[in-house]
Amino acid sequence: MWYIDGVTRTAESVTAILLRYLASQAEPQIGPIQEIVLTIPASFGLIQKSSLQKAAEAGLKVAGMVPSPVAVLLNQQPRDDD
């Protein structure tokens, strides 16, 4: 639990605030965000994954969840425009 601005917050609620903030900062450049894909640290267990998904769903639609090592590999694949 964290005490922020006079309010006691859980890790989930702080994560939800951060994810909504990141989405609001990205939207002016890329347009409305319909869905997101979460990158999950490889060390996260089921409870942590579930908590992250709940936090994201408190304002965003989660299209999927990808382990971090997989996301790195996907990002390193050659693209058609390269």
C-alpha positions as CSV (number, residue, x, y, z in Angstrom):
1,M,0.0,0.0,0.0
2,W,1.1,3.5,-0.8
3,Y,-0.1,6.8,0.8
4,I,-0.2,9.3,-2.1
5,D,-1.8,12.7,-1.9
6,G,-3.7,11.8,1.2
7,V,-5.1,8.6,-0.3
8,T,-4.1,5.0,0.5
9,R,-3.5,3.2,-2.8
10,T,-2.8,-0.4,-3.8
11,A,-0.2,-1.4,-6.3
12,E,-3.1,-2.2,-8.7
13,S,-4.6,1.3,-8.4
14,V,-1.2,3.0,-8.9
15,T,-0.5,0.8,-12.0
16,A,-4.0,1.7,-13.4
17,I,-3.2,5.4,-13.0
18,L,0.2,5.0,-14.7
19,L,-1.2,3.0,-17.6
20,R,-4.0,5.5,-18.2
21,Y,-1.5,8.4,-18.1
22,L,0.8,6.6,-20.6
23,A,-2.2,6.1,-22.9
24,S,-3.2,9.7,-22.7
25,Q,0.3,10.8,-23.6
26,A,0.5,8.5,-26.6
27,E,-3.0,9.3,-28.1
28,P,-2.2,12.8,-29.4
29,Q,0.6,11.2,-31.5
30,I,-0.9,7.9,-32.6
31,G,-4.7,8.5,-32.2
32,P,-7.2,6.8,-30.0
33,I,-6.0,3.7,-28.3
34,Q,-8.6,0.9,-28.7
35,E,-6.7,-2.0,-27.2
36,I,-3.3,-2.6,-25.6
37,V,-1.0,-5.5,-25.4
38,L,0.8,-5.8,-22.0
39,T,4.4,-6.9,-21.8
40,I,4.8,-9.1,-18.6
41,P,8.1,-9.6,-16.8
42,A,9.2,-13.2,-17.1
43,S,9.5,-13.4,-13.3
44,F,5.8,-12.5,-12.7
45,G,3.6,-15.3,-11.3
46,L,-0.1,-15.8,-11.9
47,I,-1.2,-13.4,-9.2
48,Q,1.0,-10.6,-10.5
49,K,-0.1,-11.2,-14.1
50,S,-3.7,-11.1,-13.0
51,S,-3.2,-7.9,-10.9
52,L,-1.5,-6.2,-13.9
53,Q,-4.4,-7.2,-16.2
54,K,-7.0,-5.9,-13.7
55,A,-5.2,-2.6,-13.4
56,A,-5.0,-2.2,-17.2
57,E,-8.7,-3.1,-17.6
58,A,-9.6,-0.2,-15.2
59,G,-9.6,2.1,-18.2
60,L,-8.2,0.2,-21.2
61,K,-9.1,-3.0,-23.2
62,V,-6.4,-5.6,-22.9
63,A,-6.0,-7.5,-26.2
64,G,-3.3,-9.8,-25.0
65,M,-0.3,-10.3,-22.7
66,V,3.2,-11.2,-23.9
67,P,6.1,-12.3,-21.7
68,S,9.0,-9.8,-21.9
69,P,11.5,-12.2,-23.6
70,V,9.0,-12.9,-26.3
71,A,8.4,-9.2,-26.9
72,V,12.1,-8.6,-27.2
73,L,12.4,-11.3,-29.9
74,L,9.4,-10.0,-31.8
75,N,10.9,-6.5,-31.8
76,Q,14.2,-7.8,-33.2
77,Q,12.6,-9.5,-36.2
78,P,13.3,-7.8,-39.5
79,R,10.4,-5.8,-40.8
80,D,9.1,-5.5,-44.4
81,D,10.0,-1.8,-44.4
82,D,13.7,-2.3,-43.4
